[in-house]
Amino acid sequence: MGKVRVERAKEFICQDGKSEASAKVEELAYGEKIAKALISCEAYLDKSIAALKSACEELDSWTWHAAAELEYALFLFSLRNADEDVTLKWRAESPEGSRSPAELLNTVQNLVVHSRESAASGSWLQARKYAYAARNVLLRIQREYARKKMGSSVKK
């Protein structure tokens, strides 16, 4: 079914007056946007780790921005590879045990770096898989942070 969508999209592009070369340019643009989103995510993760070390109140904001950049990158991956609906087969594996937020943020950062490197080398599926795993760990961090925040507000 995914291949049918791709063929229809290619037909539409050809009818719209675009050539195969412009489709290649569009594909390169997706790659550039994905790289920018992953780099931006890394920067927000750096800020999150710094906020965690200094007990800064902006930790929630920085992790939210990192998660938003990851979601954008995953969206672009899905547009770039519209014919591959592979994420349905992937399981959301969370890191073992109860690890500290700093360890989890470092795990996310490593996954994002691997994703960016895989994308740079042209391994788009592997890059998407790393970004997907990073997003799942980051969502876990956000859930735990929200629980702690709710618990502390109830105690007051």
SVG drawing of the C-alpha trace seen along z (x, -y; Angstrom):
<svg xmlns="http://www.w3.org/2000/svg" viewBox="-2 -28 31 34">
<polyline fill="none" stroke="black" stroke-width="0.4" points="0.0,0.0 2.9,-2.4 4.4,-1.8 1.1,-2.8 1.2,-6.1 4.7,-6.7 3.8,-6.0 0.8,-8.3 3.0,-11.0 5.6,-10.6 2.8,-10.8 1.5,-13.9 5.0,-15.5 5.4,-14.7 2.0,-16.1 2.8,-19.2 5.7,-19.9 8.5,-18.8 11.2,-16.5 13.1,-13.7 15.9,-16.1 13.6,-18.4 12.4,-15.4 16.1,-14.7 16.5,-18.3 13.4,-17.9 14.9,-14.7 18.2,-16.6 16.2,-19.4 14.5,-16.8 18.0,-15.5 19.2,-19.0 16.1,-19.8 16.5,-16.5 20.1,-17.3 19.2,-20.8 16.5,-19.4 18.8,-16.8 21.6,-19.4 19.0,-21.7 17.9,-18.8 21.5,-18.1 21.8,-21.8 18.6,-21.6 19.8,-18.4 23.1,-20.1 21.0,-22.9 18.8,-20.3 21.9,-18.5 23.3,-21.9 20.0,-22.8 19.8,-19.4 23.3,-19.9 22.5,-23.4 19.0,-22.5 17.6,-25.1 13.9,-25.5 14.2,-25.5 14.8,-21.8 11.2,-21.1 11.4,-23.8 14.6,-22.5 13.5,-18.9 10.3,-20.0 12.2,-21.8 14.4,-18.8 11.4,-16.6 9.8,-19.0 12.9,-18.9 12.9,-15.1 9.2,-15.0 9.9,-17.3 12.8,-15.2 10.7,-12.0 7.9,-13.8 10.5,-14.7 11.8,-11.1 8.2,-9.9 7.8,-12.4 11.1,-11.4 10.3,-7.7 6.6,-7.8 6.7,-4.3 8.2,-2.7 5.9,-2.4 8.4,-0.6 7.8,-2.1 4.8,0.2 7.2,3.1 9.4,1.3 8.9,1.7 9.5,-1.1 12.3,0.3 13.0,-1.7 16.4,-1.7 16.6,0.9 15.7,0.2 15.4,-3.1 18.2,-5.3 18.8,-8.9 17.5,-11.7 21.2,-12.6 21.9,-9.1 18.7,-9.1 19.5,-12.5 23.0,-11.2 21.3,-8.1 19.0,-10.4 22.0,-12.5 24.0,-9.5 21.0,-8.2 20.6,-11.6 24.3,-11.7 24.0,-8.2 20.9,-9.3 22.7,-12.4 25.7,-10.3 23.6,-7.6 21.7,-10.3 25.0,-11.9 26.2,-8.5 23.0,-7.9 21.6,-5.2 18.2,-6.8 16.3,-3.9 18.9,-3.5 18.9,-7.2 15.1,-7.1 15.3,-4.2 17.8,-6.0 15.6,-9.1 12.6,-7.0 14.4,-5.4 15.6,-8.8 12.1,-10.2 10.8,-7.3 13.4,-7.8 12.8,-11.5 9.1,-10.9 9.9,-8.7 12.0,-11.5 9.1,-14.0 6.6,-11.6 8.8,-11.1 9.5,-14.8 5.7,-15.6 5.0,-12.9 7.6,-14.5 6.3,-17.9 2.7,-16.8 3.8,-15.1 5.6,-18.2 2.7,-20.5 0.3,-18.1 2.5,-18.2 2.5,-22.0"/>
</svg>
